[in-house]
């Protein structure tokens, strides 16, 4: 029964993604000429998209409704071209189709939150660059002093509640920390959508999404758009209350032998005002007693003291 439920969720997720992209693609974008009459459907109609992709209307309707679970690679590519998907969106469409067709394995248990000692050593070695480790659902699992202090006010939350998506939408400081807050939250939701799309029943993802849907209208609006973005190196501007304005280059990467965990690090060119501010942040940030958000590790610390 559990396997059937997972498959059904995957089928529906494929349809949701196609429907979201269709309703947000205008006829003008794809070169269609429409009459002057009122259009009840936002974006493209189902029959318009089916025609552009060269597939039957009935077949496309079955895809959107989760009744067709094995679209061929050529059909997926045709839909991607018709919807003008970018590389990240195209790959997400393939991933969803693979899950719906059961080509991909069933979702596993939530990845471990434990961060190995060698990774903690890496975080310390990266100083003064702010660095941290996050889970696939953006929980902050480990950090160096600058990595936590960069997100002003995040240290006020209990370690197990520190999550970058939760911070962006629910912490009052986030909107003033990022001058381009709207762009930051769009990227955050797009990355979270990409992860959640292929694991729609994963408890660590559904719990976070459910909380943000309940507490943040801004998150709800962006979540319903079903935008998907990939990760890439990016320059981020911060208006930090302790060290002033600084712009850093952010980079993230997968960690070996730690499923779902990513290392994030920010850098600045030495000798620049941005580097000076980054150095000041590292020097003035409190040295936490335990730089890891692992409940088991915290319990061990309590029993040892």
Secondary structure, 3 states (H helix, E strand, C coil): CHHHHHHHHHHHHHHHHHHHHHHCCCHHHHCCCCCCCCCCCCCCCHHHHHHHHCCCHHHHHHHHCCCCCCCCHHHHHHHHHHHCCCHHHHHHHHHHHHHHCCCCCCCCCCCCCCCCHHHHHHHHHCCCCCEEEECCCCEEEEECHHHHHCCCCHHHCCHHHCEHHHHHHHCCCHHHHCCCHHHHHHHHHHHHHHHHHCCCCCHHHHHHHHHHHHHCHHHHHHHHHCCCCCCCCEEEEEEECCCEEEEEEEEEEECCCCCCCEEEEEECCCCCHHHHHHHHHHHHCCCCCCCECCHHHHHHHHHHC
